Amino acid sequence: MKNRVLFAMKIREAWVGTLIPSAFAASPYSVGQKAEVLWQETWYPATVLNVNDDQCYITYDGYDSSCDEWVGNSRFRASFQRGDSVRILWKGIWYQGQVLEVDNNLYKITYDGYDRSWDEWVEPFRVSR
């Protein structure tokens, strides 16, 4: 009986452990983060000033604060350069890594502590500071 209870507890822990990381994944935004924001079909450089659950408050670089606004994923893309240390979202969990290359709207990244076979091209929503 004791063995069955321990087995059931281990199964429950494993099952819950797979749900928690994706349910509580970190925000793709961070205060001070450089980004680009879509406004009237053009991408403008911006900086994140505040973060909410599913959006961020930005200021457009070079414009006064009257243009500041809240934006969500559909109008936001992070702006990173080669060599930047970043967090990469993979299967609901954020991993530390680095940007190797930038091409159009994609980033080639490497994961810290993993060999080069894990390097991949990712979309901006999977990369954060």
SULZI-V420121 format. One record per pair of residues at least 4 apart in sequence whose ideal C-beta (glycine too) atoms are under 6 Angstrom apart, sorted by the first residue. I is the first residue (numbers start at 1). J is the second residue. Records with the same first field share a line. If there is no record, write none. Layout:
BEGIN
I: J ; J
END
This chain:
BEGIN
13: 17
19: 23
20: 24
21: 92 ; 93
22: 92
25: 92
26: 94
27: 51
28: 125 ; 128
29: 48 ; 51 ; 56
30: 129
31: 48
33: 48 ; 129
34: 79
35: 46 ; 76 ; 78 ; 79
36: 43 ; 45 ; 77 ; 79
37: 44 ; 46 ; 58 ; 71 ; 75 ; 76
38: 43 ; 75
39: 44
44: 60
45: 61
46: 58 ; 60
47: 59
48: 56 ; 58
49: 57 ; 59
50: 57
51: 56
55: 70 ; 72
57: 70
58: 71
59: 68
60: 67
63: 67
71: 75 ; 76
77: 124
78: 124 ; 127
80: 84 ; 99 ; 107
82: 99
84: 99
85: 98
86: 97 ; 99 ; 127
87: 94 ; 128
88: 95 ; 97 ; 109 ; 126 ; 127
89: 94 ; 126
90: 95
95: 111
96: 112
97: 109 ; 110 ; 111 ; 112
98: 110
99: 107 ; 109
100: 108 ; 110
101: 108
102: 107
106: 121
107: 122 ; 127
108: 121
109: 122
110: 119
111: 118
114: 118
122: 126
END
